[in-house]
């Protein structure tokens, strides 16, 4: 089963149900050009999302949470 992803832009808008984040976001936003967004980490640059037009989108994997403590 392929993981389900979601994205949040810098304005707090959410994009749910992404199975192929880049492709799905391009279709929803009506664009064809995407740049990857990276952050520096202790192990080197890490891909965290995309820049599409004027939007900075961070992508997250959605997982089920079954009660208990965080």
PDB file of N, CA, C and O in Angstrom:
ATOM      1  N   UNK A   1       0.846  -1.190   0.000  1.00  0.00           N
ATOM      2  CA  UNK A   1       0.000   0.000   0.000  1.00  0.00           C
ATOM      3  C   UNK A   1       0.879   1.236   0.000  1.00  0.00           C
ATOM      4  O   UNK A   1       1.788   1.361   0.820  1.00  0.00           O
ATOM      5  N   UNK A   2       0.608   2.139  -0.912  1.00  0.00           N
ATOM      6  CA  UNK A   2       1.390   3.362  -1.030  1.00  0.00           C
ATOM      7  C   UNK A   2       0.969   4.352   0.065  1.00  0.00           C
ATOM      8  O   UNK A   2      -0.224   4.505   0.327  1.00  0.00           O
ATOM      9  N   UNK A   3       1.939   5.025   0.709  1.00  0.00           N
ATOM     10  CA  UNK A   3       1.585   5.962   1.770  1.00  0.00           C
ATOM     11  C   UNK A   3       0.795   7.152   1.233  1.00  0.00           C
ATOM     12  O   UNK A   3       1.009   7.604   0.108  1.00  0.00           O
ATOM     13  N   UNK A   4      -0.109   7.642   2.052  1.00  0.00           N
ATOM     14  CA  UNK A   4      -0.881   8.835   1.716  1.00  0.00           C
ATOM     15  C   UNK A   4      -0.142  10.032   2.305  1.00  0.00           C
ATOM     16  O   UNK A   4       0.315   9.997   3.448  1.00  0.00           O
ATOM     17  N   UNK A   5      -0.032  11.092   1.506  1.00  0.00           N
ATOM     18  CA  UNK A   5       0.681  12.286   1.930  1.00  0.00           C
ATOM     19  C   UNK A   5      -0.291  13.465   1.976  1.00  0.00           C
ATOM     20  O   UNK A   5      -1.397  13.406   1.439  1.00  0.00           O
ATOM     21  N   UNK A   6       0.151  14.524   2.628  1.00  0.00           N
ATOM     22  CA  UNK A   6      -0.576  15.787   2.617  1.00  0.00           C
ATOM     23  C   UNK A   6       0.453  16.902   2.554  1.00  0.00           C
ATOM     24  O   UNK A   6       1.619  16.696   2.889  1.00  0.00           O
ATOM     25  N   UNK A   7       0.028  18.072   2.129  1.00  0.00           N
ATOM     26  CA  UNK A   7       0.923  19.219   2.058  1.00  0.00           C
ATOM     27  C   UNK A   7       0.247  20.409   2.723  1.00  0.00           C
ATOM     28  O   UNK A   7      -0.977  20.537   2.714  1.00  0.00           O
ATOM     29  N   UNK A   8       1.076  21.280   3.300  1.00  0.00           N
ATOM     30  CA  UNK A   8       0.592  22.522   3.910  1.00  0.00           C
ATOM     31  C   UNK A   8       1.444  23.655   3.351  1.00  0.00           C
ATOM     32  O   UNK A   8       2.672  23.582   3.377  1.00  0.00           O
ATOM     33  N   UNK A   9       0.788  24.713   2.841  1.00  0.00           N
ATOM     34  CA  UNK A   9       1.548  25.844   2.325  1.00  0.00           C
ATOM     35  C   UNK A   9       1.800  26.872   3.423  1.00  0.00           C
ATOM     36  O   UNK A   9       1.343  26.703   4.554  1.00  0.00           O
ATOM     37  N   UNK A  10       2.527  27.936   3.091  1.00  0.00           N
ATOM     38  CA  UNK A  10       2.917  28.913   4.103  1.00  0.00           C
ATOM     39  C   UNK A  10       1.734  29.706   4.642  1.00  0.00           C
ATOM     40  O   UNK A  10       1.869  30.407   5.645  1.00  0.00           O
ATOM     41  N   UNK A  11       0.579  29.609   3.995  1.00  0.00           N
ATOM     42  CA  UNK A  11      -0.620  30.304   4.467  1.00  0.00           C
ATOM     43  C   UNK A  11      -1.538  29.397   5.282  1.00  0.00           C
ATOM     44  O   UNK A  11      -2.580  29.834   5.770  1.00  0.00           O
ATOM     45  N   UNK A  12      -1.143  28.127   5.425  1.00  0.00           N
ATOM     46  CA  UNK A  12      -1.940  27.193   6.208  1.00  0.00           C
ATOM     47  C   UNK A  12      -2.963  26.410   5.408  1.00  0.00           C
ATOM     48  O   UNK A  12      -3.727  25.634   5.983  1.00  0.00           O
ATOM     49  N   UNK A  13      -2.997  26.596   4.090  1.00  0.00           N
ATOM     50  CA  UNK A  13      -3.917  25.817   3.257  1.00  0.00           C
ATOM     51  C   UNK A  13      -3.404  24.379   3.172  1.00  0.00           C
ATOM     52  O   UNK A  13      -2.201  24.146   3.047  1.00  0.00           O
ATOM     53  N   UNK A  14      -4.316  23.433   3.239  1.00  0.00           N
ATOM     54  CA  UNK A  14      -3.928  22.020   3.232  1.00  0.00           C
ATOM     55  C   UNK A  14      -4.372  21.339   1.945  1.00  0.00           C
ATOM     56  O   UNK A  14      -5.382  21.700   1.341  1.00  0.00           O
ATOM     57  N   UNK A  15      -3.595  20.355   1.549  1.00  0.00           N
ATOM     58  CA  UNK A  15      -3.849  19.568   0.345  1.00  0.00           C
ATOM     59  C   UNK A  15      -3.760  18.103   0.771  1.00  0.00           C
ATOM     60  O   UNK A  15      -2.672  17.588   1.029  1.00  0.00           O
ATOM     61  N   UNK A  16      -4.899  17.448   0.842  1.00  0.00           N
ATOM     62  CA  UNK A  16      -4.981  16.090   1.381  1.00  0.00           C
ATOM     63  C   UNK A  16      -5.049  15.040   0.279  1.00  0.00           C
ATOM     64  O   UNK A  16      -5.352  15.349  -0.873  1.00  0.00           O
ATOM     65  N   UNK A  17      -4.761  13.787   0.655  1.00  0.00           N
ATOM     66  CA  UNK A  17      -4.935  12.648  -0.240  1.00  0.00           C
ATOM     67  C   UNK A  17      -3.946  12.593  -1.387  1.00  0.00           C
ATOM     68  O   UNK A  17      -4.307  12.191  -2.493  1.00  0.00           O
ATOM     69  N   UNK A  18      -2.708  12.988  -1.144  1.00  0.00           N
ATOM     70  CA  UNK A  18      -1.694  12.971  -2.193  1.00  0.00           C
ATOM     71  C   UNK A  18      -1.013  11.601  -2.220  1.00  0.00           C
ATOM     72  O   UNK A  18      -0.386  11.205  -1.238  1.00  0.00           O
ATOM     73  N   UNK A  19      -1.128  10.888  -3.313  1.00  0.00           N
ATOM     74  CA  UNK A  19      -0.422   9.613  -3.433  1.00  0.00           C
ATOM     75  C   UNK A  19       0.892   9.800  -4.177  1.00  0.00           C
ATOM     76  O   UNK A  19       1.859   9.084  -3.915  1.00  0.00           O
ATOM     77  N   UNK A  20       0.940  10.753  -5.102  1.00  0.00           N
ATOM     78  CA  UNK A  20       2.152  11.157  -5.811  1.00  0.00           C
ATOM     79  C   UNK A  20       2.227  12.676  -5.640  1.00  0.00           C
ATOM     80  O   UNK A  20       1.727  13.413  -6.490  1.00  0.00           O
ATOM     81  N   UNK A  21       2.846  13.160  -4.547  1.00  0.00           N
ATOM     82  CA  UNK A  21       2.765  14.577  -4.187  1.00  0.00           C
ATOM     83  C   UNK A  21       3.062  15.562  -5.313  1.00  0.00           C
ATOM     84  O   UNK A  21       2.283  16.490  -5.533  1.00  0.00           O
ATOM     85  N   UNK A  22       4.167  15.384  -6.029  1.00  0.00           N
ATOM     86  CA  UNK A  22       4.516  16.345  -7.075  1.00  0.00           C
ATOM     87  C   UNK A  22       3.444  16.379  -8.164  1.00  0.00           C
ATOM     88  O   UNK A  22       2.961  17.449  -8.535  1.00  0.00           O
ATOM     89  N   UNK A  23       3.080  15.211  -8.669  1.00  0.00           N
ATOM     90  CA  UNK A  23       2.088  15.113  -9.740  1.00  0.00           C
ATOM     91  C   UNK A  23       0.728  15.642  -9.275  1.00  0.00           C
ATOM     92  O   UNK A  23       0.087  16.420  -9.980  1.00  0.00           O
ATOM     93  N   UNK A  24       0.295  15.220  -8.095  1.00  0.00           N
ATOM     94  CA  UNK A  24      -1.025  15.625  -7.587  1.00  0.00           C
ATOM     95  C   UNK A  24      -1.095  17.134  -7.348  1.00  0.00           C
ATOM     96  O   UNK A  24      -2.103  17.763  -7.670  1.00  0.00           O
ATOM     97  N   UNK A  25      -0.032  17.721  -6.785  1.00  0.00           N
ATOM     98  CA  UNK A  25      -0.029  19.166  -6.539  1.00  0.00           C
ATOM     99  C   UNK A  25      -0.028  19.942  -7.848  1.00  0.00           C
ATOM    100  O   UNK A  25      -0.713  20.959  -7.960  1.00  0.00           O
ATOM    101  N   UNK A  26       0.726  19.483  -8.839  1.00  0.00           N
ATOM    102  CA  UNK A  26       0.727  20.144 -10.152  1.00  0.00           C
ATOM    103  C   UNK A  26      -0.672  20.160 -10.751  1.00  0.00           C
ATOM    104  O   UNK A  26      -1.119  21.186 -11.265  1.00  0.00           O
ATOM    105  N   UNK A  27      -1.363  19.025 -10.686  1.00  0.00           N
ATOM    106  CA  UNK A  27      -2.720  18.938 -11.233  1.00  0.00           C
ATOM    107  C   UNK A  27      -3.677  19.859 -10.489  1.00  0.00           C
ATOM    108  O   UNK A  27      -4.470  20.564 -11.113  1.00  0.00           O
ATOM    109  N   UNK A  28      -3.608  19.858  -9.159  1.00  0.00           N
ATOM    110  CA  UNK A  28      -4.540  20.677  -8.364  1.00  0.00           C
ATOM    111  C   UNK A  28      -4.291  22.167  -8.527  1.00  0.00           C
ATOM    112  O   UNK A  28      -5.228  22.963  -8.485  1.00  0.00           O
ATOM    113  N   UNK A  29      -3.023  22.550  -8.713  1.00  0.00           N
ATOM    114  CA  UNK A  29      -2.680  23.965  -8.812  1.00  0.00           C
ATOM    115  C   UNK A  29      -2.576  24.442 -10.256  1.00  0.00           C
ATOM    116  O   UNK A  29      -2.378  25.632 -10.499  1.00  0.00           O
ATOM    117  N   UNK A  30      -2.707  23.533 -11.214  1.00  0.00           N
ATOM    118  CA  UNK A  30      -2.698  23.897 -12.624  1.00  0.00           C
ATOM    119  C   UNK A  30      -1.350  24.399 -13.120  1.00  0.00           C
ATOM    120  O   UNK A  30      -1.291  25.344 -13.906  1.00  0.00           O
ATOM    121  N   UNK A  31      -0.276  23.777 -12.670  1.00  0.00           N
ATOM    122  CA  UNK A  31       1.069  24.176 -13.091  1.00  0.00           C
ATOM    123  C   UNK A  31       1.842  22.954 -13.583  1.00  0.00           C
ATOM    124  O   UNK A  31       1.433  21.813 -13.365  1.00  0.00           O
ATOM    125  N   UNK A  32       2.974  23.217 -14.252  1.00  0.00           N
ATOM    126  CA  UNK A  32       3.801  22.111 -14.710  1.00  0.00           C
ATOM    127  C   UNK A  32       5.225  22.195 -14.165  1.00  0.00           C
ATOM    128  O   UNK A  32       5.969  21.217 -14.239  1.00  0.00           O
ATOM    129  N   UNK A  33       5.618  23.352 -13.616  1.00  0.00           N
ATOM    130  CA  UNK A  33       6.984  23.511 -13.105  1.00  0.00           C
ATOM    131  C   UNK A  33       6.995  23.508 -11.581  1.00  0.00           C
ATOM    132  O   UNK A  33       6.229  24.226 -10.939  1.00  0.00           O
ATOM    133  N   UNK A  34       7.882  22.680 -11.012  1.00  0.00           N
ATOM    134  CA  UNK A  34       8.001  22.536  -9.566  1.00  0.00           C
ATOM    135  C   UNK A  34       9.477  22.529  -9.198  1.00  0.00           C
ATOM    136  O   UNK A  34      10.294  21.938  -9.905  1.00  0.00           O
ATOM    137  N   UNK A  35       9.819  23.179  -8.102  1.00  0.00           N
ATOM    138  CA  UNK A  35      11.179  23.089  -7.579  1.00  0.00           C
ATOM    139  C   UNK A  35      11.125  22.416  -6.219  1.00  0.00           C
ATOM    140  O   UNK A  35      10.194  22.641  -5.446  1.00  0.00           O
ATOM    141  N   UNK A  36      12.117  21.596  -5.928  1.00  0.00           N
ATOM    142  CA  UNK A  36      12.180  20.936  -4.627  1.00  0.00           C
ATOM    143  C   UNK A  36      12.646  21.923  -3.568  1.00  0.00           C
ATOM    144  O   UNK A  36      13.453  22.811  -3.843  1.00  0.00           O
ATOM    145  N   UNK A  37      12.128  21.759  -2.351  1.00  0.00           N
ATOM    146  CA  UNK A  37      12.526  22.572  -1.212  1.00  0.00           C
ATOM    147  C   UNK A  37      13.357  21.702  -0.273  1.00  0.00           C
ATOM    148  O   UNK A  37      12.986  20.568   0.029  1.00  0.00           O
ATOM    149  N   UNK A  38      14.476  22.242   0.181  1.00  0.00           N
ATOM    150  CA  UNK A  38      15.390  21.509   1.057  1.00  0.00           C
ATOM    151  C   UNK A  38      15.622  22.275   2.346  1.00  0.00           C
ATOM    152  O   UNK A  38      15.488  23.498   2.378  1.00  0.00           O
ATOM    153  N   UNK A  39      15.969  21.562   3.408  1.00  0.00           N
ATOM    154  CA  UNK A  39      16.457  22.164   4.651  1.00  0.00           C
ATOM    155  C   UNK A  39      17.794  21.513   4.972  1.00  0.00           C
ATOM    156  O   UNK A  39      18.054  20.371   4.591  1.00  0.00           O
ATOM    157  N   UNK A  40      18.631  22.255   5.674  1.00  0.00           N
ATOM    158  CA  UNK A  40      19.907  21.698   6.111  1.00  0.00           C
ATOM    159  C   UNK A  40      19.687  20.867   7.361  1.00  0.00           C
ATOM    160  O   UNK A  40      18.965  21.278   8.270  1.00  0.00           O
ATOM    161  N   UNK A  41      20.306  19.703   7.407  1.00  0.00           N
ATOM    162  CA  UNK A  41      20.238  18.856   8.595  1.00  0.00           C
ATOM    163  C   UNK A  41      21.650  18.399   8.922  1.00  0.00           C
ATOM    164  O   UNK A  41      22.585  18.675   8.171  1.00  0.00           O
ATOM    165  N   UNK A  42      21.802  17.716  10.017  1.00  0.00           N
ATOM    166  CA  UNK A  42      23.128  17.256  10.431  1.00  0.00           C
ATOM    167  C   UNK A  42      23.710  16.240   9.447  1.00  0.00           C
ATOM    168  O   UNK A  42      24.925  16.046   9.406  1.00  0.00           O
ATOM    169  N   UNK A  43      22.856  15.594   8.659  1.00  0.00           N
ATOM    170  CA  UNK A  43      23.328  14.609   7.672  1.00  0.00           C
ATOM    171  C   UNK A  43      23.365  15.178   6.261  1.00  0.00           C
ATOM    172  O   UNK A  43      23.587  14.441   5.300  1.00  0.00           O
ATOM    173  N   UNK A  44      23.152  16.474   6.129  1.00  0.00           N
ATOM    174  CA  UNK A  44      23.161  17.116   4.818  1.00  0.00           C
ATOM    175  C   UNK A  44      21.780  17.596   4.429  1.00  0.00           C
ATOM    176  O   UNK A  44      20.832  17.449   5.201  1.00  0.00           O
ATOM    177  N   UNK A  45      21.651  18.176   3.228  1.00  0.00           N
ATOM    178  CA  UNK A  45      20.345  18.695   2.792  1.00  0.00           C
ATOM    179  C   UNK A  45      19.286  17.592   2.759  1.00  0.00           C
ATOM    180  O   UNK A  45      19.565  16.455   2.381  1.00  0.00           O
ATOM    181  N   UNK A  46      18.063  17.955   3.165  1.00  0.00           N
ATOM    182  CA  UNK A  46      16.955  16.998   3.214  1.00  0.00           C
ATOM    183  C   UNK A  46      15.766  17.587   2.461  1.00  0.00           C
ATOM    184  O   UNK A  46      15.356  18.717   2.725  1.00  0.00           O
ATOM    185  N   UNK A  47      15.209  16.813   1.514  1.00  0.00           N
ATOM    186  CA  UNK A  47      14.051  17.251   0.726  1.00  0.00           C
ATOM    187  C   UNK A  47      12.803  17.205   1.608  1.00  0.00           C
ATOM    188  O   UNK A  47      12.469  16.156   2.160  1.00  0.00           O
ATOM    189  N   UNK A  48      12.108  18.351   1.740  1.00  0.00           N
ATOM    190  CA  UNK A  48      10.933  18.399   2.613  1.00  0.00           C
ATOM    191  C   UNK A  48       9.649  18.798   1.893  1.00  0.00           C
ATOM    192  O   UNK A  48       8.561  18.668   2.455  1.00  0.00           O
ATOM    193  N   UNK A  49       9.762  19.277   0.668  1.00  0.00           N
ATOM    194  CA  UNK A  49       8.554  19.724  -0.011  1.00  0.00           C
ATOM    195  C   UNK A  49       8.869  20.347  -1.354  1.00  0.00           C
ATOM    196  O   UNK A  49       9.876  20.030  -1.987  1.00  0.00           O
ATOM    197  N   UNK A  50       7.971  21.257  -1.782  1.00  0.00           N
ATOM    198  CA  UNK A  50       8.082  21.844  -3.105  1.00  0.00           C
ATOM    199  C   UNK A  50       7.786  23.335  -3.062  1.00  0.00           C
ATOM    200  O   UNK A  50       7.057  23.814  -2.193  1.00  0.00           O
ATOM    201  N   UNK A  51       8.366  24.064  -4.020  1.00  0.00           N
ATOM    202  CA  UNK A  51       8.009  25.453  -4.273  1.00  0.00           C
ATOM    203  C   UNK A  51       7.295  25.464  -5.617  1.00  0.00           C
ATOM    204  O   UNK A  51       7.854  25.074  -6.642  1.00  0.00           O
ATOM    205  N   UNK A  52       6.048  25.921  -5.586  1.00  0.00           N
ATOM    206  CA  UNK A  52       5.230  25.949  -6.795  1.00  0.00           C
ATOM    207  C   UNK A  52       4.679  27.366  -6.924  1.00  0.00           C
ATOM    208  O   UNK A  52       3.867  27.799  -6.106  1.00  0.00           O
ATOM    209  N   UNK A  53       5.126  28.088  -7.956  1.00  0.00           N
ATOM    210  CA  UNK A  53       4.726  29.485  -8.094  1.00  0.00           C
ATOM    211  C   UNK A  53       5.182  30.237  -6.861  1.00  0.00           C
ATOM    212  O   UNK A  53       6.363  30.203  -6.517  1.00  0.00           O
ATOM    213  N   UNK A  54       4.271  30.910  -6.198  1.00  0.00           N
ATOM    214  CA  UNK A  54       4.593  31.640  -4.976  1.00  0.00           C
ATOM    215  C   UNK A  54       4.319  30.848  -3.707  1.00  0.00           C
ATOM    216  O   UNK A  54       4.380  31.400  -2.608  1.00  0.00           O
ATOM    217  N   UNK A  55       4.018  29.557  -3.844  1.00  0.00           N
ATOM    218  CA  UNK A  55       3.690  28.744  -2.670  1.00  0.00           C
ATOM    219  C   UNK A  55       4.863  27.878  -2.245  1.00  0.00           C
ATOM    220  O   UNK A  55       5.534  27.269  -3.077  1.00  0.00           O
ATOM    221  N   UNK A  56       5.100  27.829  -0.949  1.00  0.00           N
ATOM    222  CA  UNK A  56       6.077  26.914  -0.353  1.00  0.00           C
ATOM    223  C   UNK A  56       5.270  25.826   0.336  1.00  0.00           C
ATOM    224  O   UNK A  56       4.558  26.100   1.302  1.00  0.00           O
ATOM    225  N   UNK A  57       5.371  24.608  -0.147  1.00  0.00           N
ATOM    226  CA  UNK A  57       4.567  23.508   0.380  1.00  0.00           C
ATOM    227  C   UNK A  57       5.459  22.493   1.070  1.00  0.00           C
ATOM    228  O   UNK A  57       6.421  21.993   0.487  1.00  0.00           O
ATOM    229  N   UNK A  58       5.128  22.192   2.324  1.00  0.00           N
ATOM    230  CA  UNK A  58       5.822  21.149   3.064  1.00  0.00           C
ATOM    231  C   UNK A  58       4.959  19.905   3.009  1.00  0.00           C
ATOM    232  O   UNK A  58       3.755  19.968   3.257  1.00  0.00           O
ATOM    233  N   UNK A  59       5.575  18.765   2.681  1.00  0.00           N
ATOM    234  CA  UNK A  59       4.838  17.515   2.497  1.00  0.00           C
ATOM    235  C   UNK A  59       5.054  16.613   3.707  1.00  0.00           C
ATOM    236  O   UNK A  59       6.173  16.479   4.201  1.00  0.00           O
ATOM    237  N   UNK A  60       3.977  16.000   4.176  1.00  0.00           N
ATOM    238  CA  UNK A  60       3.994  15.110   5.332  1.00  0.00           C
ATOM    239  C   UNK A  60       3.368  13.775   4.959  1.00  0.00           C
ATOM    240  O   UNK A  60       2.449  13.724   4.142  1.00  0.00           O
ATOM    241  N   UNK A  61       3.859  12.701   5.553  1.00  0.00           N
ATOM    242  CA  UNK A  61       3.219  11.397   5.392  1.00  0.00           C
ATOM    243  C   UNK A  61       2.150  11.271   6.473  1.00  0.00           C
ATOM    244  O   UNK A  61       2.413  11.540   7.645  1.00  0.00           O
ATOM    245  N   UNK A  62       0.959  10.866   6.084  1.00  0.00           N
ATOM    246  CA  UNK A  62      -0.161  10.703   7.015  1.00  0.00           C
ATOM    247  C   UNK A  62      -0.115   9.293   7.584  1.00  0.00           C
ATOM    248  O   UNK A  62      -0.068   8.316   6.836  1.00  0.00           O
ATOM    249  N   UNK A  63      -0.130   9.190   8.908  1.00  0.00           N
ATOM    250  CA  UNK A  63      -0.169   7.879   9.563  1.00  0.00           C
ATOM    251  C   UNK A  63      -1.323   7.842  10.549  1.00  0.00           C
ATOM    252  O   UNK A  63      -1.742   8.872  11.076  1.00  0.00           O
ATOM    253  N   UNK A  64      -1.821   6.663  10.787  1.00  0.00           N
ATOM    254  CA  UNK A  64      -2.928   6.484  11.723  1.00  0.00           C
ATOM    255  C   UNK A  64      -2.404   6.578  13.151  1.00  0.00           C
ATOM    256  O   UNK A  64      -1.352   6.030  13.478  1.00  0.00           O
ATOM    257  N   UNK A  65      -3.146   7.272  13.985  1.00  0.00           N
ATOM    258  CA  UNK A  65      -2.802   7.386  15.391  1.00  0.00           C
ATOM    259  C   UNK A  65      -3.888   6.675  16.175  1.00  0.00           C
ATOM    260  O   UNK A  65      -5.067   7.010  16.062  1.00  0.00           O
ATOM    261  N   UNK A  66      -3.489   5.689  16.972  1.00  0.00           N
ATOM    262  CA  UNK A  66      -4.459   4.896  17.730  1.00  0.00           C
ATOM    263  C   UNK A  66      -4.295   5.194  19.207  1.00  0.00           C
ATOM    264  O   UNK A  66      -3.615   4.465  19.930  1.00  0.00           O
ATOM    265  N   UNK A  67      -4.926   6.275  19.650  1.00  0.00           N
ATOM    266  CA  UNK A  67      -4.929   6.633  21.065  1.00  0.00           C
ATOM    267  C   UNK A  67      -3.571   6.619  21.736  1.00  0.00           C
ATOM    268  O   UNK A  67      -2.535   6.551  21.074  1.00  0.00           O
ATOM    269  N   UNK A  68      -3.587   6.683  23.053  1.00  0.00           N
ATOM    270  CA  UNK A  68      -2.349   6.654  23.814  1.00  0.00           C
ATOM    271  C   UNK A  68      -1.705   8.018  23.901  1.00  0.00           C
ATOM    272  O   UNK A  68      -2.277   9.035  23.508  1.00  0.00           O
ATOM    273  N   UNK A  69      -0.503   8.005  24.425  1.00  0.00           N
ATOM    274  CA  UNK A  69       0.214   9.263  24.604  1.00  0.00           C
ATOM    275  C   UNK A  69       1.097   9.540  23.413  1.00  0.00           C
ATOM    276  O   UNK A  69       1.514   8.628  22.699  1.00  0.00           O
ATOM    277  N   UNK A  70       1.377  10.815  23.210  1.00  0.00           N
ATOM    278  CA  UNK A  70       2.268  11.205  22.114  1.00  0.00           C
ATOM    279  C   UNK A  70       3.705  11.146  22.552  1.00  0.00           C
ATOM    280  O   UNK A  70       4.604  11.442  21.764  1.00  0.00           O
TER     281      UNK A  70
END
